[in-house]
Structures are given as structure tokens and as C-alpha cells.
Amino acid sequence: MITVKDIYDIAISHMDELGEDGSTSNRNTRDYEHRTPALVTALFPECFLRDSSYQSAIDAANHGGKYRVRPGSQTFDSMDDDVPLDDELCRTVMPYGLAAALLADENPTLAQFFQTRYEELLVLFETIGPRVHQPAEWEPIGDYYGGFYDDPGAMW
């Protein structure tokens, strides 16, 4: 399972903040490390909606009931916490959202690029990723206004 640290490592790589030895933990990234668990906590609910476990979590929360409610969110306190989402979602989408949030004050132009890429990937992941649909119910549509729908001689 992917951890908060794994998402952070990819985001730091995107931000070009790797140390000389290729590490993501260095003097320049300490502030980023401290902010990351809270930012991943903020990104989690949005990404959870695109996760393949979304429907099963809803079913478990509602015991298979007809009306669906969204399960509670999750809080991440450390870099070692597991992120219970699809690995592909954690590796491709979340790092861009994290990078955008980390750079919001420091480099707004680059942060906007990462935010745009994050939003594009969310849409793409929803389109070609593990799509989960809520079941729909069918009901007939009544003719409440009257009309000549059944009259073969009616003029349109």
C-alpha cells in the first residue's frame, strides 16, 4: 500500500527539489515534510471519489441500504500512514495536487501548473480509471400535462 511518504517523494521529484544525493528529505524540504500529512488529508476526500473502493465502502457504511451516504474521511498524522486508495491514483494524481498545495505561496505559477495537471488527471482517472457507478432506479414518467400523445390523428 502507498504511504503519505511515497506520495510526497513523487511530488518533491515533480517540484525538482531533490537533494544532491537524490533524497527527498533535505534542508530545503523540511517545511514541505511537516505540511504534507495535513495536505494529503485535505486531498483524500476528493481523490476517494475516484477510487474503486468507493462503492464497497458506501455499501459497508449503509449495510447495503437504498440511500447512500459517503463514508467518513480519513486523517493522516505522519508520513508513514498508509493511504487506502488505488496505487495508480496515489502515484499519478495525488502528487500533483500535493505539489500544487506545497508551492501555492512560494511559486504561484508552478503551483497553478500542478493544480491544472491535478484536475486534468482527476477527470482522466474518472473517465478511464476504475469507474464506479451508483445504481439507478427506473420509474415511469407520467403525462401530467395532458396532450394528444396517444391520438394518431394529432398534428405536431
Secondary structure, 3 states (H helix, E strand, C coil): CCEHHHHHHHHHHHCCCCCCCCCCCCHHHHHHHHHHHHHHHHHHHHHHCCCCCHHHHHHHHHCCCCCCCCCCCCCCCCCCCECCCCHHHHHHCHHHHHHHHHCCCCCHHHHHHHHHHHHHHHHHHHHHCCCCCCCCCCCCCCCCCCCCCCCCCCCC
